[in-house]
Amino acid sequence: MEEIQKAIRQMEAHKTEDAIKTLTQYLPEADEEERFTIAELYMQWGMLEEAKMVLHELIQRYPKEQELKVMMAEIHIDLDEDDEAIELLDQFGPEDEDYLQALVQLADLYQAQGLFEVAEQKLLMAKQVEPNSAIIDFALGELAFSNGEYSKSIPYYENAMHHQPVIGDIEVATRLAEAYAANGEFEQALEYFQKVEEDNPDVMFRYGFVAYQANRNDIAIHVWEELIEKDPYFQSVYPHLAQAYDSEGMPKEALEMAKKGLAKDEFNKELYHLAGTLSHRQGNKEEGYEWMREAVALDPGYKEAILFLIENYKADDMNDKIIDLINELISMGEEDPNYLWELAQAYEEEERFKEAYEQYQQAYPSLKEDTDFLKSYGYFLVEEGRMSEARQIFEEYLAIDPTDTEIEDFVERLKEQ
């Protein structure tokens, strides 16, 4: 044992190579107990292949020593050698001391392989051996939850919580809250979230989110405000808290929270969009436009922000802004025939009819099945005196919607002319 102690001291002194050399040189002389200790050290030091070699030899000498097989199975699992681990763990029977542990490990392995039914069978076998084991009930709950069977997971989690409220470092109440929430039972979810004692930011965020889904904005706001106080850089919470304020009729607080979020995450396009919407709604139109343009600058494909700008520019008779925006998008490779149509209409409003005609022509191949576009294009052609082209477009329109008698009469008048 002196050499083993020497190796431990060398490792503690960060003399890794010396420690490994000491053990390697001593291994041929070591007795069985020392070899077992060396295997444990190899495992602790992450030398799994070396540990596996030592354990393999010990298992051959002592095939009935279950502890050796448990250790070997752990090594196989760590090395992603699932089949070898399963083969070893399947050797355990009800009479073995480690039978329960083997069944739980087997369940984990089968679950990792996507064999959920087999994993469940192993856990149910373990539950027969130990009916009141919180760990087994928790494992059954986790298996059902991961498989989307939320209702099925709930009684298992409840049993586990009854016997052991905390398993590992997980409060079972958080799992119950998530299971009820995933099942759409938000009130029950909130009851369990209220029982959670830890102040983990992720759990607090989910608590607030479930409260928001349950239309309990008062709870959501309270929890999320605490979360921001605890962790100001938990960026996901800012847009949600801003929306909760807005839902509660607190638009100024909502905008302030969106701005605070942008101070922490200047590349969040959703926050720019939210700040733009809130500013515009509160009468700060130019500020709203600025925020929204920032959102588009971050992501030229962000249609929600682009459509906001187009619709509101249109309402404010700012056709020049529409023209600049869409031309910039086109130059950046954003191809959408609806943009061309909007651009055509903006040019038309600005009496730049030549450019309007060009945009209508470009949009036509993609929008020739769109009745609203065809009607708009047709009336533009009439205004431009292009009667034969207008008649053709309106006839295409009527082929799609023959019930529009107003356009049908208009086409007849065009023919007469």
N, C-alpha and C positions, 0 to 999 in steps of 0.2 A: 504493500500500500504506500510505501514511502515514495516510490517513483510516481505514483498517481497523484499524491499530494504535491509533489514537486511540479508536476505538469499543471495542476490547478493554480499554484502560486505563479507560475510563469504566465499563464493566461490572464490572471488578475493583474499582472504587471505589464500587460499588453505585449508580451513576448510570444506572439501567436505561433510563429514558426518553431521556436524552441519547445513550446508546450506540445505541439503535434509530434515533433521528432521524439520527445521523451516517451510519449504514449506508444508511438509506433515501434520504437526499439524495445519497449518493455512487454508489449503484447504477447510475443511467443512464450515468455516465461510466466505470464499471469495465470492464476488458477481461475476456476469457473466464476467465483464471486467477483474477482477483480475484473474479469472479462465483461461481466454484466455492468459493473461500474463504468468501465471504459466505453461500453456501448451507450450508456446514458450520457456520458460526457460528449461523445461524438454527436449525439442527437442535439444536445444543448448548444453545441458549437456549430450546428448546421452541416456537419459532415455526415450526411445521411447515407451515402453509399458505403462509407467505412463502417458506420453503425450496422448497416444491413448485413455486411459480411460477417461481423462478429456474432450478431443475433442468429444468423442462418446456421452457423456452426453450433451454437448453444441449443437451438431448437432440435437439431439432429441428435444431440446427446440426450436432451431432456424433452421429448415430444409431448409429454403430458403437462409441462409447465405453461399454464395459460397466459401468465403475465408476459412471457416472452413473445407469444403470438400477438397479444394486444399491442405491444411495442412495435413489432414488425408490421402489423396492419397500419399503425399510425404513420410509419415511414413510407409504406406503399401509397397511402393517401396523400402525404405531402409531396411525393414524387409523381403524383397523377397516375399511379399504377393501380387503377380502380379494380381491374379484374383480379389481380394478385391479392389485393386487400379483401375482396369478396370471398375468394377461395379460402383464405385463412379464417375469416370471421364465420363462415358457414360451418366450420368445424366445431363451433361451440354448441353445447347442448344445455337443456334445462338444469342439469346437475352441476354445471360449471358456475363458479363464483362470478365470472365476468360475462355471463350469458346476456344479462340485461344490457350492459354496455355494448356488447357485440351487436345486438339487435338494433340499438339506436344508431350505431355507426353504419350498419348495413342500410338502414332506412335513408340515412344521409347520402350514401353512395348511389343507391337506386334513384333517389330524387334527383341527384346531379345528372344522372343519365337519362332523365325524363321518364323513368318507369314509376310513375306516381302510385299506381295500384299496388305494385310489389312493395314499394316503400311503406305504404299504408298498412299492408299485411304484416310487415315486420314490427311496426309500432303497435299494432293491435295485439300481436303476440306478446310484446313487452308489457302491454297494459294488463293482459291476463295474469302475468307473473306479479306485477306490481300495480294493482288497480288505482292506488291513491298517489301515484308518482306525479308530482307537478311537472317534472321535466318531460315525461312522456306525453302528458296531456298538452303541454306547451308545444312539443314537437308535432303532435297531431294537428293542433291549431295552425301552426306555421305552414304545414304541408297543405292543408285545405285552403288557407288564405292565398298561398303562392299559386294555387291552382284555380283561383277565382271563385272558390266555393265559400263565400263569406258567411252565409247562414250556418253552414256546417262547422266553420271554425269557432263560432261564438261559444257553444257549450264547452268545447275543449279549453278555450282560454278561461272561461269562468271557473271550471274545475281547477285549473292550474292556479288561478288567482286566489281561490279559496284556501289552497294549501300553502302557496308560496307567492306572495305579491311581487317579488323581484326575482327574476331568474337571470343569472349572469349579471349583466349590467342593464337589463331591460325590465322596465316596469310593465307588468302584464296589462295594467289598465290602459296603457298607450295602444297596445295591440287590439284590445276590445273596442276602444274608441275608433280606431281605424277600420275595424271590421264592420261595426255598425254604420259608420259613415259610408263605406264602400257599398253597403247594402241599402243606402238611401234613408237610413233611420237616424237622422241627424240629432234629434232630441236626446236619444239614448247615448249617441256618441258624445254629446256635450257633457252628459252626466259623468261619463268615465274620464273625459279630459279633465274635469274638475277634481277628480281624485288623484291625478298625477302629481307627484311631489317634486320631481326634477324640473329644473328650468332650462332644459335643453332647447336651444333656439329652433331647431327643426320641429320639435314637438309643439313648441309655442306657435310656430307659423301654421302648422296643420290645425291646431286648436282654433286659431282665429279664422282659418279658411272654412272649417266646418261650420263655425258660428255664422259666418257670412252667408254660406249656402243655406243655412236654416233661417235666414232673415233675422238673425240676432246681431244686428250691427253694433249694438251697445257692447256686447261681449267681445266681438271681433275687434272693435276699436280699442277697448281696454287692454286686451291681450297683446295686440300688435304695438300699442304704445309702449308697453312694458318691454317687448322684444327689442324695439329700437333703442330704448334706454340701455338695455343690456348689451346689445350688439348693433351699433349704428351702421355697420358695414354689411348687415344682412339685407342685400339689395333687393331681393324678391319681394320684400314686404311693402316697399314704398308705393308701388302702383295700386296694390290691393287696399292699403290703408287709405290712400287718396280716394279710391272709388267708394269705400265704406263711408268716409266723410261726406262725399257727394250724395250718396243714397240717403244720408240722414239730414239732408238740407243744410250742409255746412260747406258751401262752395269755396269760400276763402281759405278755410283750413285744408280743403282738398288740393287747391292749387299750390298752397305753401308746401304741402307734403310732396307733391310732384316735383317741385323745385328742389326740395331737400334731397330727394332721391337722385335727381340729376347731378347734384353736387357730389354724390358718392359714386354715380355710374353715368358718366357723360356719353356713353355709347349705347344707351338704352332707347331704342327708337319708339317703343311703346310709351315710355314716360314722356318723350317729346310730344307724341301724339296726344296723350292725355293732357299735358300742360297746355297744348295748343287749343284743344277743345274747350277746356275750362276757361282759359283766358278769353277766347272768342265769345263764349256764352256770357261772360261777365262784362262784356262791352269793350274789352281791351283787344279790339280786332287786329291791330297791327302787331301787337305782341303775340297774339294767337297765330297769325300768319308766320311770324318768325320762328316760333317753336315748331310749327308744322313743316316749314321748309328745312329745318334742321333734321327732322325725321326722314325726309326724302333725301337729303344730302347723305345721310348714313346708309340708306337703302333705297336706291332709285326704283326698285321693284316693289316698294311698299304701297300697294294700291289704295289701301284705306286712307292713308295720308294724302295721296295724290288726288283721290276723288273728293276729299274734303276741300282741298285747295281749289279744285276746278269749280265745284258747286258754289262755294262761297265767293270766289272771284266773280262768278257769273251773276250771283245775286247782288254784288256790289258794283256791277258794270265795269269790272276791271279786266276787259278782254285782252289788253296788252299783257297783263300778267299771265293769263292763260297761254297766250302765244309764246311768251318767253319760257314758261315752265315746260310746255310740251316739246318745243324745239330742243330744249336742253336734254330732256329725257330721250328723245329720238337720237340725239348726238351721242348719248351714252349707251345706245344699243337697246333701249327699251322699246320693244315692238308690240303694239297693241292697236288694232284697227279702230277701237273706240276712241283712242287718243287722237287719231287722224280725223275722225268725225268731229270731236270737240274742237280740234284746231280749225277745221273747215268752218264751223259755226262761229268761232271767234273772229276769223278773218272776215266772214260775211257781215258780222255786226260792226266791224271796223271799216266796212265798205272796201275791203281789199279783195275784190271779187275774183281776180285772176288766181291769187294764192288759194282762195277758198275752193275754186273749181279744181285746182290741182290736188288738193287734199281729199275732196270728195271722190275724185277718180282713183286715188291711191287706196282709199278705204273700201271702195265698191267691191272688189273681188272677194274680200273676206266678209262683207256685211250684206251681200246681195240677197240673203235669206231673211234679213232683219226688216220687218215691215216699217218700224219707226224710222230706220235709216232711209229706206226707199222713199217714204213719204217726204222726209226732210230734203233729200237729194232732188226729188222730182219738183218740189215747189221752188227750190233754188234755181233749177234749170229754167223753169218758167219765167222767173224774175230776170234771168239773164237772156231771155229771148231764144233759148235753145229748145224750141217747141218739139221737134222730132225726137230729140234725146229724152225730153221730159215724158212724152207719150210712151216711149219704150220702157222707161223706168216705172211709170204708173201701171203699165200693162203687166210688168213683172210682179208688181205689188198685188194686183188683182188676181194673178194666178195663185198667189199664196192666200189672199183674203178676198174671195169673190163676194162676200156679203157687204162690203163697204160701198153702198150705193152712192154716197157723196163723191168718192173718187171715180166711180164708174161714170157718173154724169159729167164730171170734170173732163175725163178722157174723151167723152163724146163731143164735148164742146171744142176740145183741142183738135179733134179730127175735122170738125166742121170748118175750123179756121184754116 
